[in-house]
Amino acid sequence: MKLSTKGRYGTRALLDVALHQEDSPVQLKVIAQRQQISLHYLEHIIAPLIAAGLLRSTRGAYGGVSLGKPPQEIVLSEVIQVLEGSITPVECVDDPNVCSRADICVTRDVWTDVKKAMAGVLESVTLQDLVERQKDKQKLASAMYYI
């Protein structure tokens, strides 16, 4: 399975908010600049995240978006589900009725295992985990020096 830009950019936008929201909402234009995402496209990605309660929108001069719940409660599987839909690699994994061979097909078993493996990874990573990983990478990058 290949994630679309919607899933990848949406995850990056959530991470950006988690890293920068502090006490005030983060403006979409600032997220778009930092993440090098078109503001127009970012607006389309943000809407379902707000509808799902992962982000909160604040209007006004100092408005923007903030996390809808603590980062340790936002699981990557939920983000991907909201933005991408099912992570099933083939339709017959979720609905065996679409294929007459579903009961005897060994490749369907493999696709089921692929879905379980992906779900396991996505369910084990929270937004807080990404925040910590990002901070570790930033420390490592700032410790680099060149001769």
N, C-alpha and C positions, 0 to 999 in steps of 0.2 A: 504494500500500500504506500502510496505517495501522498503526503500532506500537501494541500494547496497553499497558496500564499495567504489565504484567509486564516488557516490554522496557525501558520508560522508567524505571520504579522500580528495576529491577535494575541498570541502568547507573548511576543516581544512587547506589545503595548501594555499588557497587564503587568509584566515585569517592570517596565519603565515606570508605571504608576506606583507600584509597590516600592520602588527605589526612591522616588522623588515626591511622593504626596505629602510627607511630613504632616503639617497642620492645615494645609489648604489643598483644594483640588488642583489637578494638573491640567493645563490647557491642552486641547487636542493639537493645536498648531505647534506647540513645543514638543509633544511626543512625536509628531510627524517629522519635525526637523531632526531630532535626536536619532530616530530610528530610520530615517531616510525612506519614509513611506509617504505617498501622496495623501494630502489632507482629505481629499474627496474620498479616496478608497478607505482611509482610516475611519471616516465617519460611518461608512457602511459596515465595517467590521465591529465598531464599538456598539452599534445599536442592539445586536443580539446579546451582547455581553451585559448591557444594561437591562434588557428584558429578562434575562436569566438571573439577575440579582448579583452578578459577579462584580459589576461596576455600578456606581451611583453617579448621576449627572446633577450638576449644580449650575443654574443659569445666573447670568449677570456679569458685571464687569470683572469680578474675580472668580468667575465660574470655571468649570472644567469637569473632570471626572476624578473619582476617588474609588477605592476598593469598597465593594458592597459588604464584604465580610473580611475577617482577618486572613492574612496570607497563608497561615498554616491550615486554614479550613478550605482553601481553594485547591482542589485536586486537578491535575492536568487532564485527567480523563473527562472531567466535567467541561473543561474549556474546549477540548477537541470535539466532544459530543455537541456542544452548542454551535460551534463554528463549522464543523465538517459533517456532522451526522454520524452514522454508524461507522465503526472502523473495520467492519467485516470486509475481507478481501474479495469474497464472491457472495452473491445473493443467496445461494443455497445453504449457506451456513446458518443464516437466520431463519430462512423459510425453505425447508426441505421439499415443500410441495411444488416449487418451481422446476424441479428436475425429477424425472421418473427414476433416475439412477441413484438418487441421494442415499438410499439405504445400503447400496452395494459399492459405492464409490470410495475408494481409498484416498483419492486426492482431496475429497471433501474433508476427510479426517485431518489431512495436513493443513488445509485452510482453517479448520477449526482450531488447531494448535497454534497457528500463526495469530489468529484473533486473540486467543487466550494469552499468548506471550505479550502481545502489544498492550492488551488491557492491563496485564499485570504491571508492566513498566509504568504506564500512564496513571494507574491508580496508586502507585507507590511514591509518586513525586508530587509535592505540593509547591505552590507559588513561593512559600517561604524557603523551600529547598533551593529553588532557582535564585532567589535573592542572595542566599548565602554563597552559592557557587559563583554568582556574578561578582560579589565582593571579594572572594578569594582570587578570582582571575584578575580583578583590577589591582589587587595588592601585588600579585605576581608580575603584572605588566609594569607597575611603577617601580618595582625593584630591579628591573632590567637596566643595564647600563651598557654603553657602547664605547669601544676604544677607537 
